[in-house]
Amino acid sequence: MYLVVTRSFPPEVGGMQNLMWGLTNSIAKYNLTKVFADYEENHKKIDESVSFSIERITGAKLIRKYRKAYLVNEFIKKNKKIECIIADHWKSLELIKSNKKKICLIHSKEINHDKGSRSNKRVLNVLNNIDYIIANSEFTKNLAIENGVNSNKIKIINPGVYPVKKLDKKNLEEAENLLKNKNPRLITVSRFDKRKNHEKVIMALRNLKQTYPNIIYTCIGLGEEEENIKKLVKELNLDNQVLFLKNISPNLKNALISKSNLFVMPSVIHKKSVEGFGIAYVEAAQFGIPSIGGKDGGASDAIKDKETGIICDGNNLDEVYSSIDLILKNNSHKELGNKAKEYVTKFEWDNIVKEYLKIL
């Protein structure tokens, strides 16, 4: 039996939730699997749709942490056939007392603490005393080593994706209506926060507008920087060039991606926050859309520079602008997109799970 202990699981929405959902579904095809996850409203429909058991833990956040650990430890005592414990976060393993094989996924931000700090010591106390650490990218592996994690325990396994489904004609028409026949088309799907760097894309858009007067930039998401970004759009007189959308269906989101020419997310490091991998680049590539990503973080694991997109310095406005312009003016988005679509098949869960099975 495999035991999955996670703080991030559907129906809660997010990249980590999608990762743990895909991983659990994939390993459950090969062995009996049980999940200990946080309680979420409307979880029953999700829980009844799967072949594995999900136990939901309720209570306030701090109490829930201890309650979950107690329930996991009790379950381990009573079940001798557990082969491995898989966790989404080092905190999910911090209170688990067992000699069973342990695997922990790392992503970047959650391990990025000053060396010697209390948080860093807690991270190392967990990660250096388990069997395997799964880094989502080369960048995250190197970050972990810099912060004192034992390099011999680390294995890189990129996050997986499911093959995309054929897009519905109705959603494609709705996407086209929203874009109003404007071209070229840029898109970002992410939270609005400093790290994602919408600001530099919008500043570059002011100059791109001179060459491409019909350009449109679609921003799908929400977050604490939303109002600041909208204010910048007004200040630069780009209201007709930027389309803000949130809380739309996954099908419409995918249709909008497929109708775009370029996915743009030149991420940067903001304080301790950094892009560990960037599954959004892979999801765009599945629709034949190339990406521009930032050099700071793990984007280079998802984007092959100058082959499936461009890796640029997200802190350098000229570089962000010239990277976008290079792809648009040479009309190379089609060639890059075709290569991207072919490249990202390696990230499909049927392929990614094989890497997990080698250590499970």
Steps between C-alpha positions, in 0.01 A plus 500: 500500500607858425407773750463857370507780760413837348395854586406567136229296331187555289235635507734780615638665185867558419818362347597297805150358523515392135843344557390293800180399320688381192767321702251322725281388210806374315658297782159363605495304172792295630428453870236551768516867601358704786501879529490718810394846382361822648124542507348700217136582439345309209761226533253211476461511123878482458545231766231275352650520151832328579621146560703588810395593856508866613478599866421868553632676810298788646581770754692827526830501309731452800279238667448324165876452460528311829174311449605383155840384630332307782259327259781415256720361778212289634422371151863398448503309829196297394605433139814295445480500119586866448796513262552874476379837632487779239464864609437822311695719746762454771247617761277205407775266625625701798286316757484158332674237711577195289793301360309446175654632179426872470495720190449878506437732205674840502403798285726798592333768713427274797866402544649844423591612852823665617761238580521448876158654567242316709291421190807374313588269789145361502516437124834319528386297801221356284661473157838364610329221693279353226577269209432707188444866420326577170600840357273640231793643299878533480464846651313368805757224549785754500307729735451211743871410492597866560276496808662187644290212367690176438550486123514118500135484600372729223350379174351732237154403378311775318127545569268309268202597288214309346467498119271784394149423383358621174364851541129561472388715205281712728797588724719580200234735365463667839879549518505650151218740592692615809814562297300699241718399204799681650852386410767416605385337823696468824370315806593435863317257728617542860442669831555874503809532717837671468682179409292439188612838358185616316633852555797461261280342231258795519786749485636317194149506353511880491786477248367196318178693434694734270597211271189288557208743547249212513686301767312351798628364830267267693559469877313213666519475878458686827723605785627779719667693215187514282404861579857624461527336159164643388614844617817467291295407193294820540807715555656370179173537306485129416137426590428386143807274496452310828217257580458400866310179579451295816284216630448364148454132417807284428358436152479871417846555645641228273315642200653843563848346527450310174389819325811691613839535331726518803488416871693764696614460860857631549506419872747656742611439858298716740630485857502122570239420237622337179355291214618146573384355168206662321241243398312778315770495228440129446123545489537772235738284297242220492294730276799582280564838667865595570596684818724774629626419850741661745855383561446519877341169600419171339345618172793355304382149592167574327627718212787410266655839433474608135333166413162499677509860619743749653658528845572866579596723790164600644658793685617653172217681320693522173556124505133426569398733216757368249416135580132558426577707192745241364236227503224722361689680224653183356164322532702223664230424757365226272830314467583542869146393592522180295828408667355587842200273444728211410743568785246504783364152436778387735315675785183288462417308816537159334867589447562691824357226724765257376763715671309479829451126468878449481533622859161392637 
